[in-house]
Amino acid sequence: MSRLRRELANAPIPGEHEARVRAWEVVSAAFAEREPTPWRRRHLRPLAAAAVAFAVVGAAFSPPGGAVLHSLRKAIGVEHAQRALFRLPAPGRLLVESAEGPWIVQADGSKRLLGPYRDASWSPHGLFVAATRRDELAALEPGGDVHWTLSRRDVAFPRWTGSRTDTRIAYLTGSRLHVVGGDGRGDVDAGGLPAAARVAPAWRPGARRLIAYADTTGRVYSYDTDHGSLEWRSRPFPHPRLLTWSDDGAILALLTSDRLVLFRGAQPSVIPLAGAVDAAFEPGSHELAVVRPAEVLLLDADRPSVRPRLFAGAGPFAGAAWSPDGRWLLVAWPAADQWVFVRTAGPRRLEAVSNISTQFGGSFPQLAGWCCG
């Protein structure tokens, strides 16, 4: 009888896996959409809280419910993940930032630490990396050699644009926007512009040297760096977090604490979207991956009301980066200590890698770009 009891206890329950997935999607969606409430408001709803408690207790005592709760208690992450990063699933090189500094990850999985820098970003075509350390902007070769440096106080967020022979770097010093040549010469302060928010500026793709930046009120400015003139500015959108352009320069996306704003020129389209932490346009398209605490959405900027879900899990997720060919999206998942590669072209597929922190000096790295396939 005891043997039969053990076999029955271990036997799979029909629909158990599907129940786990459905339950987690409900829980994660509720977590992402939750609205913090003051103590008094919370305690004015005891009946609602009791109803939730009874629902959980009821689920715990039913066999499928027990399986679901057991699943939610288990360590999070994609099952059957690789133990180490043996290769990237698409051509190109990754740039990531750890507590020790930026690393370059080659397509074959080999890694190189560039040194004690931060705020790393690729140059056009991946020939160099711009990075900062205390009161210094530096251009580094992918092998780690320093190409040039420029001393500036409180320097942050360098971003590079241009061709192989003519480039510019925009960066912040405190709240001031600066532009310098890719050879480290000709540094200018974009005088007359309001104080910048602590958000990386974003170059518009194309021949013109147009840079978008956000001021401390959340106004977005499009500034012509060659002529020192303002092209347009927006109304304020408080608490800006990120600016990013589509590859064709047609759409600028602004992420704030509670909304996504899409600019076509100076005209904004505002989409309520609380809790987003990162966004990235798919190369060669207007598809925008938006990272929220427990899910990654794929929005078509031409039809932003449609929001299919690419990936969900027990977050929080930290960021995302597209492969240069646009076929894979890398999702950073610190809580699981995993990178999850989601194939978006063709049949959907996941490839996950565990033990990410150990492979980058003991800290979970931030994604800084997947370049140049």
Secondary structure, DSSP 8 states (H G I E B T S, - for coil): -HHHHHHHHHS--TTHHHHHHHHHHHHHHHHHH-----HHHHHT-HHHHHHHHHHHHHHHHSHHHHHHHHHHHS--S-TT-BSS----SSSSEEEEEETTEEEEE-TTS-EEE--S-EEEEE-GGGS-EEEEETTEEEEE-TTS-EEEEEE-TTEEEEEEEE-SS-EEEEEEETTEEEEEETTS---EE-TTS--B-SS--EE-SSSS-EEEEEBTTS-EEEEETTTTEEEEE----SSEEEEEE-TTSS-EEEEESSEEEEEETTEEEEEE-TT--EEEE-TTSSEEEEEETTEEEEEETTBTT---EEEE-SS---EEEE-TTSSEEEEEEGGGTEEEEEE-SSS-EEEEE--HHHHTTTS--EEEEEE--
